[in-house]
Amino acid sequence: MIALALPLIALGWWRFGWRAAAGFALGCLIGYVNFYWLKRVINAFVDRAAGGQASQSSGGVVFRLVFRYLLMALGAYVILTVSPASLNGLLAGFFLPVGAILCEAAFEVYTAIARGI
């Protein structure tokens, strides 16, 4: 995600200006944290469902699940009040994990074809 975010931030700065690039950078940061927390929440749920030893409390898991959406809403509110022009960049940055997943899928398909699988 970081390898995808940095050139896109630079491209956004060049094409749309620093406000949109700053909004995109904030959106990328929130998207990254959101993806990381979602991964941890899913791992905790799977661990509990499999009957494994719970290393995280239920309250912490639920907090991260809910706080992800609060963080996105807070970022959108701050950007909207400070610079409405940056809101589009913020919303685009939220989709950084989607772009990273698409890059990973393309790499896996290429690897499978190259190996003849």
ZIZIUR-V766570 format. One record per residue. N is the residue number from 0. RES is the residue in one small letter. PSI is psi in whole degrees, 0 to 359 (NA if undefined). OMEGA is omega in degrees with one decimal (NA if undefined). BURIAL is b if it has 24 or more other ideal C-beta (glycine too) atoms within 12 Angstrom, else e. Layout:
N_RES_PSI_OMEGA_BURIAL ; N_RES_PSI_OMEGA_BURIAL
This chain:
0_m_323_-179.6_b ; 1_i_320_179.4_e ; 2_a_333_177.8_e ; 3_l_324_-175.2_b ; 4_a_316_-173.8_b ; 5_l_310_178.2_e ; 6_p_328_178.8_e ; 7_l_326_175.4_b ; 8_i_315_178.9_b ; 9_a_318_177.9_e ; 10_l_319_177.4_e ; 11_g_322_177.9_b ; 12_w_314_-178.5_e ; 13_w_319_-173.0_e ; 14_r_319_-171.7_e ; 15_f_354_179.7_e ; 16_g_172_-173.5_e ; 17_w_330_-179.3_e ; 18_r_314_178.5_e ; 19_a_322_178.6_b ; 20_a_321_177.1_b ; 21_a_319_176.1_b ; 22_g_319_178.0_b ; 23_f_318_178.9_b ; 24_a_317_177.6_b ; 25_l_319_176.9_b ; 26_g_321_176.7_b ; 27_c_318_178.5_b ; 28_l_313_178.9_b ; 29_i_320_177.6_b ; 30_g_320_178.6_b ; 31_y_311_179.2_b ; 32_v_319_178.4_b ; 33_n_314_-180.0_b ; 34_f_317_179.8_b ; 35_y_313_179.5_e ; 36_w_321_177.9_b ; 37_l_319_177.4_b ; 38_k_317_179.1_e ; 39_r_321_179.1_e ; 40_v_315_-179.8_b ; 41_i_318_176.8_e ; 42_n_320_178.8_e ; 43_a_318_178.0_b ; 44_f_316_179.3_e ; 45_v_319_178.8_e ; 46_d_317_178.6_e ; 47_r_319_-178.6_e ; 48_a_327_-179.7_e ; 49_a_355_179.0_e ; 50_g_18_178.7_e ; 51_g_172_179.0_e ; 52_q_122_-177.0_e ; 53_a_117_178.9_e ; 54_s_349_-178.5_e ; 55_q_145_178.3_e ; 56_s_155_178.8_e ; 57_s_322_179.5_e ; 58_g_320_178.9_e ; 59_g_322_179.2_e ; 60_v_313_-179.6_b ; 61_v_321_178.7_e ; 62_f_313_-180.0_e ; 63_r_324_179.4_b ; 64_l_316_-178.7_e ; 65_v_322_-175.6_e ; 66_f_335_176.8_e ; 67_r_314_-178.0_b ; 68_y_325_176.5_e ; 69_l_322_178.6_e ; 70_l_318_178.3_b ; 71_m_318_179.8_b ; 72_a_319_178.5_e ; 73_l_317_177.3_e ; 74_g_316_179.0_b ; 75_a_320_179.8_b ; 76_y_314_-179.1_e ; 77_v_314_179.9_e ; 78_i_319_-178.1_b ; 79_l_322_-179.6_e ; 80_t_327_-177.8_e ; 81_v_311_-176.2_e ; 82_s_97_-179.6_e ; 83_p_335_179.3_e ; 84_a_337_-178.0_e ; 85_s_352_-176.8_b ; 86_l_320_177.8_b ; 87_n_319_176.8_b ; 88_g_319_178.6_b ; 89_l_313_-179.2_b ; 90_l_322_176.6_b ; 91_a_323_179.0_b ; 92_g_331_177.3_b ; 93_f_334_-177.0_b ; 94_f_11_177.4_b ; 95_l_315_178.2_b ; 96_p_327_178.7_b ; 97_v_316_177.4_e ; 98_g_320_178.6_b ; 99_a_321_178.0_e ; 100_i_320_177.4_e ; 101_l_320_176.8_e ; 102_c_318_178.4_e ; 103_e_318_178.7_e ; 104_a_318_178.2_e ; 105_a_319_177.8_e ; 106_f_317_-180.0_e ; 107_e_320_177.6_e ; 108_v_315_178.1_e ; 109_y_315_179.8_e ; 110_t_317_179.4_e ; 111_a_319_179.2_e ; 112_i_319_-179.4_e ; 113_a_327_179.1_e ; 114_r_354_178.5_e ; 115_g_28_-178.3_e ; 116_i_NA_NA_e
